[in-house]
């Protein structure tokens, strides 16, 4: 699978994620079931729903996905989900935290996680003005650099979902941590 095929796969999955999310009302924000695609070397794939209630269950599911990928000798795993992520500048301003730099990223992460814990550990519990919602596709594999693609959405008329372009500068780097939840199955 080369880079062009990977980008096409990601865009196809993102288009499908948009279609699925748009079937639900905006207020039905947790109805879209995350799923994983395990892509086999023969081009076939296995789709696995990813139901989880919390971070611990999410980590367990990702270990199951990695084990399945190892057994199938997968060339890639793609995860499709509805997601929320923090607007870093707004978050820092709201909580009076210094914006991260290369030198202070560790301190920022400590402050970020402490703040998140005070709000029950979920971005959705933070003040609404400090986070985005989006559909997201993440892919990784032994020959494929970890990457993601996403599209932000907001509430549209009559409780609908309205997608808006997602400028790259506004995309969080937190997705790398999400990708790291799937162990590298090819190294075991």
Residue pairs with C-beta under 8 A, 6 or more apart in sequence:
1 9
1 39
1 75
1 76
1 141
1 143
1 144
6 76
6 139
6 144
6 147
9 39
9 76
9 78
9 139
10 78
10 137
10 139
10 147
10 148
10 149
11 149
13 37
13 78
13 80
13 137
14 80
14 135
14 136
14 137
14 149
14 150
14 151
16 80
17 32
17 80
17 81
17 82
17 135
17 136
17 137
18 135
18 151
18 163
20 32
20 135
21 32
21 82
21 135
21 153
21 161
22 160
22 161
22 163
24 31
24 32
24 161
25 159
25 160
25 161
26 153
26 155
26 156
26 159
26 160
26 161
27 159
29 82
29 124
29 133
30 82
32 81
32 82
32 135
33 49
33 50
33 51
34 49
34 50
34 51
34 52
34 79
34 80
34 81
34 82
35 47
35 48
35 49
35 50
35 79
35 80
35 81
36 47
36 48
36 50
36 65
36 77
36 78
36 79
36 80
37 45
37 46
37 47
37 48
37 77
37 78
37 79
37 80
38 45
38 46
38 48
38 65
38 68
38 69
38 72
38 74
38 77
39 45
39 74
39 75
39 76
39 77
39 78
39 141
40 46
40 72
40 73
40 74
40 75
41 73
41 74
41 75
46 68
46 72
48 64
48 65
48 68
50 58
50 61
50 65
50 79
50 81
51 57
51 61
52 58
52 60
52 61
54 121
55 121
58 181
59 181
62 181
62 182
62 183
63 183
65 77
65 79
65 182
66 77
66 182
66 183
66 184
66 185
67 185
68 74
69 77
69 182
69 185
70 185
70 186
70 188
74 141
74 185
75 141
75 142
75 143
75 144
76 139
76 140
76 141
76 144
77 139
77 140
77 141
77 182
77 185
78 137
78 138
78 139
79 136
79 137
79 138
79 139
79 178
79 179
79 182
80 135
80 136
80 137
81 135
81 136
82 133
82 134
82 135
82 136
83 133
83 134
83 135
83 136
83 150
84 123
84 124
84 131
84 132
84 133
84 134
85 123
85 131
85 132
85 134
85 172
85 174
85 175
86 112
86 123
86 126
86 130
86 131
86 132
86 172
86 174
87 130
87 131
87 132
87 170
88 99
88 100
88 172
89 99
90 129
90 130
91 97
91 112
91 115
91 126
91 130
91 131
92 98
92 99
94 127
94 129
94 130
95 111
95 115
95 130
97 108
97 111
97 112
97 115
98 104
98 107
98 108
99 108
100 107
100 108
100 109
115 126
116 122
116 123
116 126
119 125
119 126
123 131
124 131
132 152
132 170
133 152
133 153
133 154
134 150
134 151
134 152
134 153
134 166
135 150
135 151
135 153
136 148
136 149
136 150
136 175
137 148
137 149
137 150
138 146
138 147
138 148
138 175
138 178
138 179
139 146
139 147
139 148
140 146
140 147
140 179
140 182
140 184
141 186
142 184
142 186
146 176
146 179
148 171
148 175
148 179
150 166
150 171
150 175
151 163
151 164
151 165
151 166
152 163
152 164
152 165
152 166
152 170
153 161
153 162
153 163
153 164
154 161
154 162
154 164
155 161
155 162
156 162
